[in-house]
């Protein structure tokens, strides 16, 4: 069973490497988000957000270089996700007073 799964993973990574890297980045972001949820350490949240922003940037660059059949929908979804992510970060920072620690006098 593990050999078949490993073969499928290798095949997927060979057929479309950018999508494979994006998937790995999003899985790592999910893991860091879970670590942040349980440990409440902002470093995990920053790592999670950086992986998500990196994956979104990779998706936008991939679609700009080699457009797919659904380029418009993919770009719109990526930009909407980025906007929602930034809004969520802003709400979190405002709620917790995160930025006040660094910009207070």
C-alpha positions in Angstrom: 0.0 0.0 0.0 2.8 2.5 0.9 4.7 1.7 -2.3 1.6 2.5 -4.4 1.1 5.8 -2.6 4.8 6.6 -2.9 4.7 5.8 -6.7 1.6 8.1 -7.1 3.3 10.9 -5.2 6.5 10.6 -7.4 4.3 10.5 -10.6 2.4 13.6 -9.5 5.6 15.5 -8.7 7.0 14.6 -12.1 3.9 15.5 -14.1 3.3 18.9 -12.6 6.1 20.1 -10.2 4.7 23.6 -9.5 1.4 22.3 -8.3 3.2 19.7 -6.2 5.3 22.4 -4.5 2.2 24.5 -4.0 0.4 21.5 -2.4 3.4 20.9 -0.1 3.5 24.5 0.9 -0.2 24.5 1.8 0.2 21.3 3.8 3.0 22.9 5.7 0.9 26.0 6.3 -1.9 23.8 7.7 0.6 22.1 10.0 1.9 25.4 11.3 -1.6 26.7 11.7 -2.4 23.7 13.9 0.8 24.2 15.9 -0.2 27.9 16.4 -3.7 26.9 17.5 -2.4 24.7 20.2 0.7 26.6 21.3 -0.4 30.2 20.7 3.0 31.2 19.6 3.0 34.0 16.9 6.0 32.5 15.2 3.9 29.6 14.0 1.3 32.0 12.7 3.9 34.0 10.8 5.3 30.8 9.2 1.7 29.7 8.3 1.0 33.0 6.6 4.3 33.1 4.8 3.7 29.6 3.3 0.1 30.7 2.2 1.3 33.9 0.6 4.1 31.9 -1.1 1.7 29.4 -2.5 -0.6 32.2 -3.7 2.3 33.9 -5.4 3.4 30.7 -7.0 -0.1 30.1 -8.3 -0.3 33.6 -9.8 3.1 33.3 -11.4 2.3 29.8 -12.8 -0.9 31.1 -14.3 0.9 34.1 -15.8 3.6 32.0 -17.5 1.4 29.0 -18.7 -2.3 29.9 -18.6 -4.7 27.0 -18.1 -8.2 26.6 -19.3 -9.5 28.3 -16.1 -7.0 31.1 -15.7 -9.5 33.8 -14.9 -11.2 31.7 -12.1 -7.8 30.6 -10.6 -6.4 34.1 -10.5 -9.6 35.5 -9.0 -9.7 32.8 -6.4 -6.0 33.4 -5.5 -6.4 37.1 -5.2 -9.6 36.7 -3.2 -7.8 34.3 -0.9 -5.0 36.8 -0.5 -7.4 39.6 0.3 -9.2 37.5 2.9 -5.9 36.4 4.4 -4.8 40.0 4.8 -8.1 41.0 6.3 -8.0 38.2 8.7 -4.4 39.1 9.8 -5.6 42.7 10.3 -8.5 41.7 12.4 -6.3 39.4 14.5 -3.7 42.1 15.0 -6.4 44.6 16.0 -8.1 42.2 18.4 -4.9 41.1 20.1 -3.2 44.5 20.1 -0.3 42.7 18.3 1.0 45.8 16.5 0.7 48.0 19.6 3.6 46.1 21.2 5.9 47.2 18.4 4.7 50.7 17.5 3.9 52.1 21.0 5.9 54.9 22.3 
